[in-house]
């Protein structure tokens, strides 16, 4: 029986583990794929305070090492079920079960990909899913953004301040974004729109050199770009916990900045909860808030 079970070994989960251990709680972090989350595969992180240039893997290893050095336990295990018990909560991961008095959900969210050949190989080599994270690497270069929602148009506006030209590629003839964002991109001279179009091929071996854009009429345009930013949504993996925490229409935990859920003793932190900005800094903040709240809740239960 652990004091706190943490589901997810990304930035939010490992930060929560650090704060919980410093508060003297026993902690187990369960990770289904790879510790560190999506940032572990990033070749360079340049927007984390006090770490102006560090690889995602080095950042992840340092964070995991810090949590372990403080005494947090960590195991690989994909959680498939979660339930309340008389003593707290029980998680099922594969053939193993784990019990804890409090539960912090840091399940993250994965970027929806285009599903094109060569896409995986070009991640970090021109293909990106975060303009805020990687936009600075493409200063004064031509780039493209795929998507038609607010996140895509906000990415285009951000990139327009850095890049020579930004092409927004959207499969429909109208955007799904807020009117203010649509109006904003239409005023930027270095933003070009490709509507009724889809990216159908990625070019380049060691680095992205361009993309093929197929229009609704079947015509194909070859677009030379150094960077392609894919903003077609994210996929949270929160279904196993729906009985413990409410989900919003996008499948994210309906939890605010306090990281509380509708179930006492259950907290949500990081990219898995509904929020406006998903960055390392906000994941770190969530992890510290959730762990502090969980520790306070455990202390109240003991008194």
C-alpha positions, 0 to 999 in steps of 0.5 A, a space after each residue: 500500500 503506497 501513500 500515492 500512486 502516480 499514473 504517468 512518468 512524464 514531466 507532471 508525474 515525475 514532478 509530483 513524485 519529487 514533491 510527494 517524496 520531499 513531503 515524506 510520502 511513499 510513491 509509485 510511478 507507473 509508466 506505460 511506454 517510456 519515462 519522460 513522455 513525448 519530450 524524451 524524443 525531442 532533440 533540443 529543449 530551449 524554452 525551459 527556465 535555467 536549461 537553455 539548451 538540453 536534449 529531451 532525453 537528458 532532461 528526462 533522465 535528470 528528472 527521473 534520476 532526481 525522483 528515484 534519488 529521493 526514493 520514488 519507486 518507478 515501474 513499467 505498466 500500462 494501467 487498464 483499470 482503476 477502482 476505489 477500495 475501502 483503503 483507497 485505490 487499486 490499479 490494474 496494469 497487465 497481470 499486476 495490481 497496485 494499491 495506494 491511498 491517493 491517486 494522481 493521474 498524469 496520463 498525458 496526451 499523444 499528438 494525432 499524427 498524419 499517418 504518412 510514410 516517413 513521418 516517424 523518421 522525420 520527427 525532430 528533423 523537420 516534422 514537429 507537433 509543437 510550434 511553441 517548442 520548436 518554432 525557433 529552430 526555423 527562423 527565417 525559413 519556410 514552414 507549413 502548418 497542418 490543421 484548421 482549428 485554433 491550435 493550428 492558427 495560433 501556431 501559424 501566428 506564432 511561426 509568422 513572427 519567426 519564419 519567412 513564410 508559413 503555409 496553412 494547409 487545411 482539408 476543408 474550405 473553412 476553418 473551425 477556429 475562432 473568428 478572431 484567429 481567422 481574422 488575424 491570419 488573414 492580415 499577415 502577409 507571410 501566411 499563405 492559405 491552402 484550403 481544401 487540401 491535404 498533405 499526402 507525402 513527406 520528402 527528405 531522408 535525414 531532414 524534411 525538404 518538402 511536402 506534397 499537397 493534394 487539393 480536392 480537385 486531385 491536383 498536386 502541389 510540391 511545397 518546399 518547406 524546412 518545417 511541418 507543424 502538425 496541429 490536427 488534435 491530441 488524443 488523451 488516454 483517460 478512458 480507464 479512469 472515467 469512473 473516478 474523474 469526469 472527462 470533457 468533450 475532448 476526453 480530457 480530465 475536467 480538472 482546473 488549476 487546482 488539479 482536483 477531480 470529483 473523487 476525493 483523493 484523485 488528482 489530475 495533472 499535466 497534458 491529460 487535463 483540460 487546459 489552454 497551454 500544454 508545455 513542460 513548464 505547465 506540466 511541472 506546475 501541475 505536478 507540484 500542485 497535484 502532489 501538494 494537494 494529495 499530501 494535504 488530503 492524506 494528512 487530513 485523512 490521518 487527523 
